[in-house]
């Protein structure tokens, strides 16, 4: 009996030790769109964001990646937007979320928390809890981050304005950039439940306003995250959730104005009803 207990313990302990022994790394054979990590240099009210991704797509799997260094003036930050991309049209649960920051010169910088893919990898919720993916903060032009989803993946995308003071907008932007910097110095594993796109965004909000976003199944099933954000007063709209989803659904504009230099402005302007 004692021998059997030791055998059972070994069967449980050895895989656990092997699992925890796996360490995240920033040195792997990454896909071209994940080849570089974004990071930021702060210079008073000015910030230089390095490796802003501005990929140009032919299909969702065929693209040319352009990496840019961009300078932003924190005093000119005017808006924050919350994006939700459900993966299924008949069930909202599985989804991706992201944020975007708007400046008074018409530029927007999107921040998308994702798995950092190695060549040949694709997302799997199960692998996402088994320490198989590193975490990455993609900082990109909306003509990359948004159009990839609306125009090439053909996923529904909802882009909501966030209710925030100028101080909160600035804190959120700085929080996101500092998190990207930390990941560059110390990589982490993505986790489908505890370290995903939406839980990271919720932690940013809670660092600015402690306790604002409680843990909820909507953070694990982010297709419902807009419903939670609306209930918590984070979205800058008084519309009920179904009307808000209709108002801030941006696919028609993204397709129509795909090549417009003012793409970011156009997707925020509702199409007139016929």
SULWOCOR-V716725 format. One line per field, one symbol per residue. psi: psi as a letter, one per 40 degrees, with the letter a starting at -180 (. if undefined). burial: 1 if it has 16 or more other C-alpha atoms within 10 Angstrom, else 0. A space follows every 50 residues. Layout:
psi = ???
burial = ???
This chain:
psi = dddddddddddddddddddeehiiiegigiideedihiiihhgbeihhhi fhhgihidieehihhhhihihihdeeheiiihhhgidieehechiiiiii hhieeeiihihhhiihhiheiiihdddeeffehiiihhhiidecdddddd ddefihhhhiihhiiddddddddddddddddddddgiiiihddegadddd ddddddddghedhihideddgeeedddddddeedhgieiidddddddehe ddddddfdehdfddddeehihih.
burial = 00000000000000000000000101000100111111110000001011 11111110000000101000010100111111111110000011111111 11100001111111111100000000011011111111111111111111 10001111111111010011111111111110110011111110111111 11111000000110000111111111111100011000001001101111 101110110000110111000000
